[in-house]
Amino acid sequence: MTHTVEATAWTLIHFCWQAAVIAGVYRMASIAFARRASQVRYLLALSALLTMLVAAVLTFAWEMRSFAAPSNVTASSAVNSAAGYGDFPRVVAPGGISVSEAGADRIHSIPNLMGWIDAFWVLGVLALSVRGLGGWWLIHRLRTSALPQAPDAVCAAFRRISAALGLHKTVLLRVSNAIAGPVTVGALRAMVLLPVSAITLLGPEELEVVLAHELAHVRRADFFWNLVQTLVETLFFFHPAVWWISGRIRHERELCCDDLALRICPNPVVYASALFHLEEHRSRQMRLAMALDGHQSPQTLRMRIARILGETMPMSAPRSLRPFSAAAVFAAVVVLLLPAPQVISGLSPSPSPSPTVSVTQSPNSSAIVTSSQALVSKPNPGTARAVPRLAPEPIQIAQAQPQSEAPAPPPSEPSGPKSTYIDRMKAAGYDVDLDKMIAMKIQDVTPEYARSMSQLGFGKLSADDLIACKIQGVTPEAIEQFRKQGLEVKSIHDAISYRIFEVTPEYAEGMAKAGFKNLDAQKLLALRVQGVTPEYAQSIAKQYPGATVDDVIKTKIFNINADFIAQAKAHGFTDLSLEKLVKLRISGVLDDESVKP
């Protein structure tokens, strides 16, 4: 058992530098393969994490083999072996061989230190195991509580996409009220859980691309590899490099599924819109499940959206260390450094007061003296011969030089045909946040469109105005047509309102023929909002030649039409003005059954 404890502790100690080296190699390789396909980058990150696991297993096997030597040796042979290999130096007093009590205490303190390291590691593994078991229990509850009644159209699309991806095994589709985003669970019996909100929130095309993303996880066996990834995180929780590479794996995994989904549903705008809508409804995360958002931060998810839309977004600054990981590293440093002076002093000999070592020995004994300057054996007991001074060998202590990563050079401004949408929009004067940039991209707001709209005499339009204009189909040509037909366009909001309420040049021309000419934008919009047609306005104008636009609007609001006027006249109401008709409608006199003929 002691051998296992020490082997485990030494494995954890060696893993600190092994993982750091692997992470450094991966960092350089990731820079070299930055422009390769997402699948290549994913395999590179996964290989780095698996290499860490293999290195730890091989180190543990090596340590156990080192402890497998026979232990039934004499005390003198153990001392001679230690001296010969230089593990624990001994100072020999004149007259015989003796091991200092302090040195023996230091030797016995090492197993105790190993025990503390193992105890700290076991506590961390247990804590993360509890978290993993909690996630597994939550997934089990979701599987059992999910509803099998999915809409027929969704089930048909699900089967069609499964066939397109080449999935031969059965994948279940279930609907759940307990999740905010679609997730995929199960390695052997895969199941896609679809939230009710996704069915009601997303359109048919958006829902299909979401299903394609989740089925891509099934095809790639991502649930299994995520379990392996969680195992490595649990075993080596104390090393920040493990969490960093693990985060890169999750990021690249989602990009791989995005690429597969876009092969089935090749419309990137639809896919980006689905991600953008579901991002607003995210809640809790289940790290063991495969989710559409990839358990990523909103900023990273927006970067995925920009990538789907064809934009190259620079990676954001790396996030700070997780609180648990930082605390674990601090605790490990404390555990390792507190007994460091004792361990170092036990591994180094006490400095001798003189560079010359004299040995006096009895005839029946032989002495082995180990010092930092010479190893001296005295065969003749009669004389004490001085050992000539030897130049002490310099002891080189390798000090870890802080390696400051050279700051990444700022991305060069792309020019020509390689310039991105964001760069071109910024050149057009729209340096807005990423959300508005994505919304403009989805609505196909181009820099050329923004420049042409800014030349209409309304000044530079805001991003929201550009999006509204694009949605309503407001173009420079449409505004020019409004003006040619006599429609007054004082601001861009007038043009947008014309489109929303269908105020067309034909409508203005019809109102002019009904007797209402030279109407400004506000009056046209007011007439259109109340549903006043040219025919209705003409009928009111015939009976009341002096009627104004406000009178027509008022009669429409109170539903005063030709039938109501005829009914009032039939009941003996004469000399009816529009004001009297409104009062009759408000009073409800003509609606009473007793007054009807």
N, C-alpha and C positions, 0 to 999 in steps of 0.2 A: 504493500500500500504506500509506503514511504517513497519508493521509487516512482510510483505513478504520480504522486503529488509533486515531486521535484521535476519529473519530466513534463508535466502539464505546465508548471510555472515557467520552466525554461522555454517551453514552446511559446508561451504568451510573450515572454521577454523578447525572444528572437522575432516574433511576428511584428513587433513594433518597427524594426528597421526593414524587415522583409516587405511589409505592406507599403512602407514609404518608398522603397525602391520601385516596387511594381507600379505604384501610383505615378511616380515620376516618369517611368518608361511609357505608361499609358498616356500621360499628358503630352509627351513629345509625339507619340504616335497619333493622338487625336488631332494635333495641329497639322500633321502631315496628311491625314485623311479627312480634313475638314470639308473638302468639296466632293467627297465620294458620296455614294448613295446612303440613305439612312440605315439600310440593312447592314452595310459594311461597318458603319460606326456603332451600331447596336452590337454586332458580334465582337467588335474590338473591346467595348466596355464589358460585355459579359465574360469574355475570355480573361480580362484583367481580374475580375472578381473571382472567377473559378481558379485562376492561378494562385490567388491569395489562399483559397481553401486548400488547394493541393500542397502548397508550401508548408502550411501549418500541419497537415497530416504527415508529410514526410519528415518534418522536424520532430514531431512527437515520436514517430517510429525510430528515428535515429537516437533520440534521447533514451527511449526504452531499451534500445540495443546496447547503449553505453552502460546502462545500469545492470545488464545481464551477466557481467563478469562474476566469477566465484567470489563469495564473500568470506570464506573460511580461511583467512590468512592471519599470520601472527602480527602482533603489534609492531615488532621490529621491521617486518617486511613492509607493513603499511607505511611506516615512517620513511623507510628507504625509498619506497615507490613515490611517495609524495615529494621527497627531496629530489629524486631523479627527474621527475617530470616538472618540477618547479611550480606545483599547484599551490602549496602552502609552505613557505620557507620556514626553516627551523634554525634557531641559534643554539649552538652547542657550548655548554659551559665547560671550563677546564675540568678534567678528571672523568668525563663520561658523557653519554648521550642523554639529553633530556629535552622534553617538549615543554615549552612554557605554558603555564596555566592560562595565561591570557590568550595565547594562540589556540589552545584547545577550546576555550569559550567561544572564540570567533568561529571556529570550525562548526561547533554545534549550533551556532545562531543562524547559519545559512538554511538548514531545513525549516526552522521556525519562520524565516522570512518567506520561504517558498509557500508555506502554509497560509500566510496572510495574503499573498498574491492570489492563491487559488480560492480563498474564501471570498475575496472581493469579486473575482470573476464569476463564481457560482451565484452570488447575490445578483449581479447584473443579468446573468443568463436567466435566472428565475423570474426577475421582474419583466424582462421582455417576453419570456414564455407565457406569462400570465396575460400580457397584452395580445399575443398571438392567439391564445386559446379563446380570449374574449371575442376577437374578430371571427374566429371559426364558429363560435356559438351564434354570433349574429348572422353569419351567412346561412347557417343551418335553419335558423328561424325564418329568414327571408325565403328560403326554398320551400319550407313547409307551409308558409302563410300566403304564398303567391297564388294568384287566381289564374286558372288555365283559359279563361274566356277572353281571348284576344279578338279584335275585330277580324272579320274574314279577309278584308282587303290587306290588312297588316300581315296576316298569316300567309296569304298568297305571295306577297312581296318577300317575306322571310324565306319561304321555300325557294323562290326563284333566285334570290341572292346566294343562298347556300349552294345551289347547284352551280351558279356562276363561279363561285370560289373553289369548287371542286371538293366540297366537304361530303365524305361518304358516310360518316357516322351521324347518328340522330342527334340533333341539337334541339332542346326544348325551348319554347318561347312562353314566358309567363308575364303577367301584369301584376304590379305591386303598388300599394298605396303608401308603403313605408319608405320609399326612396325618392330622391329628387332628380336623379339622373340615371340613365341606363347603365347596367353593370353586367358583367359576365362572370359566372362562378362555375367551379367544377372542372377537374382535370379529366376524369374518366367519363362522367355523365355531365356534359356541359349544358348549361342553362343560361339563357339571356333573359334578364329581368328588365322589363320596360315599365317606367313609371306612368301612372295614369295622366300626369301633367304633360308628358311628352306626346301622348296621343291627342290630347286636346289642344296643345300649344303649337305643335309643328304641323306643317302641311304634308301632303303625301310624299313629295320629293325629298323634303328634309327628313322625314321619318325613314325613308329607304336608305339614305346615306348614313344615318345613325345605326341602323341595323347592319349595314355593310361594315362599319367600323367594329362593332361588337363581334360579328362573325369572323372578322380578320383576326381577332384575338384567339378565337377557337382554332382557326386554321394554323396559327403559329405556335399553338400550345403554350401561350403566354402564362396561363394560370399555373402550370407546372413550374416553369422557370421562375415565376414570382415566388413560389414556395421555396425554391432553392435559394433565391435571393434573400428571402426573409430569414432562412436558416443561417446564412452567413452573417447577416446583420445581428442576429441574436448571439451568435458565438463570439463575434469580434466587435461588440458594441463600443468598445473603448477606443477604437481607432477612427479618427475623423476621415481617413482616406477611404474606409469602407463605405461610410455614409455618402461621401462625395461621388464615388464611382457608382454606387447604387442609385443615386439620384440621376446620374447621367443615363443609366440603363433605362429607367422609367421614362425619361424624356425621349430617348431615341426609340423606345418601343412604341410610344404613341405616334411618333412621326412615321414609323413603318406601317402602322395600321391606317394612318391617314392616306398614305400612298396607295395601299391596297384598296381602300374604300373608293378613292378617286378613279381607280381603274374600272370599277363597277358602275359608279355614278360620276361621270366625268365633269359635272358642273361644279366648279370650285365655289361659285357664289352661293349656291344652295347649301353646300357643306359649311361654309363660313357662317352663313346665317343661322344654321342649326346650332353650331357651337356657341354663337353669340347669344342666342336666346336661352339655351340651357345653362349657360354660365351664370345667369341671373337667378337661377333656381337651385343652385348648389347648396348643400347643407353638410351633413356629416360625411366622413370619409371612411371607407373600409379598405384597408391597405392590402388585404388578401384577395380582394375582388378586382376585376379588370373594369375600370370605369371609362366613360367617354372622355372625361376631363383629365384622366391620368393622374388624379390626386395632385394636381399641380396648382400653383398659385395663379391668381387672375392674370398677373403680368405674363407668366409663361404661356397661359392659355391664349392670351391675345397675340403672342408671338406665333403660336401655331396657326391662328386665324390668318395672320399676315402672310405666313409661309404658304398656306393653302391658296391664298389669293395671288401668289406668285411674287411676293415681296421678300427680299433678303433682309431680315431684321438682325441686328447685332445682339449677341447674348448679353443679358443684363449682368450687372455685377454679381459675383457669387454671394449667395446668402450667408449670413453668419452661421457659425456652428450651432447645431441644435443644442438646446439647454442641457438635455440629458447627456449628449455626447461630450459637451464641454465639461460638465461635472465629472463624468467618468474619467476623462483625461487628467483633470486636476487631481482626482483621488488617486489615480495610478501613479502620477508623479510624486505625490506625497508618500505613498506606500513604498515607492522605490528609493526615494532620496533620503528619507529619515534615517534608515540604518546605513546609508552610504559610507559615512566616515569609518564606521566599525568594519564594514566589509573591505573597504580599500586598505585600511591599516592591516587587516588580516592577510590580505594578498600581497602586501609589500613588507619587506624586512625593516627592522629598526635601523636607523643609520648608525654605523660604528663610529666611535670617537676618533679613530685613527685609521688612515688608509692602510696600515700594516697590520696583519692579523697574525698573532702568535698563538700556537697551540701546544699545550703540554699534555702528554698522554701517558697512561700507565701501559706496562708491557703487554697486558692481556686484552687490550682493547684497541680498536681502530676507529678513528674519528672521521666523520664526513661533515665538513663545514660548508655551509652555503651562505654566501654573502653577495652583495651587489657588485663586489670588485673581483673576487677570486674564489675558487673552490680548492682548498688546501688539504692534503693528507699528510700526516706526520708519522713516518714509519719508525724513526729512531727515537726511543724514549730518553736517551741520554742527553741530548742537547735540544735546545729550543732555537730553531733557525728562523731568522726573519725572512719573511716573504717580501721580495722586492715589490715596490709600489707599482701597481698597474693603473694605467689610465682608466678611469671609470667610463663604462660605456654610457653614452648619452641615452637617457630615457626620453623617448619622444611621446608626448601625450597628444594624441590627436584631438584637437578641439574642433567641435562642429562649427564651421563657419556658417553664419546665417546666409542662406541663399535667397537673395531677393530676386524674385521673378521680375525679369525685365518687363516693363509695362508694354502691353500690346500696342503696336502702332495704331494710331487712329485710322479708321477705314478711309481709304481714299475716296474722294468724291467721284462717283461714277459719272461718266459723261457719254454722250452719244447714245447709240442704241442700247447700251447696257445700263443706262440710268433707270432707277427704280421708280415706281409710282409715287412713293413718298418723297423722293428727291425732286421729282418734277412738280409735285404739288407745292412743295416748299419754295421752289423757284418761282411758282406762280403767285406766291405770297400767302400760302395757307400752311403755316407752321402750327398746326393744331395738335391736340392730344391724339393718342392712338385710337380711341373709341370713335371719334369723329372721322379720323382717316379711314378706318375700316368701313364705317357707314357710307362715306362717299365712294369708296371703292365698290361696295356692294351695289350701290345705285348707279354705277358707271358714270360718275362725275369725273370728267377728264380735265387736265389743265387747260386744254384748248377751249372746252366748254366754259370753264371759269373765267378765262380771259375775255371770251366773247360776251359773256353776261355782264362783265364789269365795264364794257364799252357802250352800254345802253343809256348812260346818263344817270344811273342810280348810284354810282360809286361802287366801291368794292363790296360785294355781297359776303355775308357771313357763311360759314360752313352749313349751318342749319338752313339758311335761305337757299343755298345751292341744292341741298338735298331735297327740300320741298319743291323747288322748281323742276328738278329732274323727275320726281315722282309724279307731279301733275302735268308733265309734258310742256313746261314753259320754256320756250326757246327764243332766241332773237328773232327768228322768222315769225313765230306766233305773235310776239309783241308788235312787230312791224305790221302784221295783218290787222291786229286790233286797232292800231292807229289809222291805218288806211280806211278802215270801215267806220271811223268816227268814234271809236271807243276811247275814252280818256284813260290813260295809264300814267298816274302821277308817281306811283312807287311800284316796286316789285311785288308788294303784297296785293296790290290791285290785280295784277296779272295772275297771281296765284289764286286769288279769290274768284276771278273769272273762270278759271279752270275748275275749281272745286264745285262751284254752283252752276256751271255750264252756261255762263253768260257769253254767248257767242255773237259775232257780228250779225248773224241772221236774227237773233233775238232782239238786238238793238234796232235793226231795221224794221222788224215787225211791230215793235212798240212805237216807232216813228210813224208807221202807217196808221196805227190806232189813234194818232193824235198827240202822242207824247214824244216830242222831239228834243234833241240836245240834252239828254239826260246824262248827268255825271255818274261816276263810278258808284258812289254810295247809293244813289237812287236805283240804279240798275240792279245792284246787289240786293237791295231791300225788296224790290219787286220779285226777284228770282227766289229769294229765300222764302217768301210767303206763297210761292207757287202761282204768281200772277202770270197768266199767259197773254199773248197779244189779243186773242179772241175775247178773253174775259174783259180786258181793259177796253176793247172796242165797244163791247156791249154796255158797259157802264158809261162810256163817253157818249154814246148815242142817246141814252135816257137822261143824262145829266151833262150837258155840253161843257159846263164850267168846272167839271171835276178835275181835281189836281192829282198828282201822284200819291200824296198822302191820303186823299179820299179813296182812291182805288185800293191802296194797301189796307185801309181801315175796313172797307167793305169785304175784302177777302178774308181778313182776320175773323169777322163776325159772320162769314158765310152768307152774305147778302147777294143773291143772284136774281135772275129774271123771274124765277118761280116764286121766290119770296116776295118780290115786289108785286107780282100779279095776285098773290094771296092777300096781301095787305089791301090792295085796291078792291078786291072782292068783298072784303069785310067793311067797306065803307070809308076806308082811310084815304083821304084825298090830300092833294097838295103835299105830297111826300117828298121831303128833302132827304138827303143822305143822312143828316143828323137825326131826323125822326126815324128813319129806318133802323139806324143803329140802336136807338132807344127802344124801339119795338122788339128788336132781337134780344136785347139785354133783358127786357121785362118778361119775355116769354109768353106774352099775351096770345100770340097767334099759335103757340104750341099747345094751348089748353084745348082739350077735346070739346068743351062746351061752346067755344066760339066758332068751331068749324061748321060750315054750312051742311 
